Amino acid sequence: MAKVYCPHHRVSNVQPVMIYFGESSLGKQYICAVCSGVRVFNCGPILSFNPEKQFGFINGTKSNVFFHMSNLSYDFRFHVGMDVSYEIAFLENDRIQAVNIKPINMPGLKENKKIGWK
């Protein structure tokens, strides 16, 4: 399994490895040894997208997960039904949102693995 680095430390040039600590109903869970930040990684198809409001939903493990176009990890053309990998961000009021969204098995990508973090 490839190393997963905590994204909270990009500015400080410190890249602590995140430690895998099991599965949850939301996906694979990792914790940062430095800041204790928790990240949950998952994948699924895009179910819907509203181009006017620039948000949509991804088919999650237990329920559909909200995402905004600004949370794509880089610029790529996506479509409803496309499989993507994503991280879960925990928001206020016990809400969740998909962030760092990446395509899975897209031709021409160097990260052409079944799930981007393995």
Summary of the structure (lengths in Angstrom):
residues: 118
radius of gyration: 14.2
end to end distance: 5.3
largest distance: 40.2
contacts: 301
relative contact order: 0.17
helix: 8%
strand: 47%
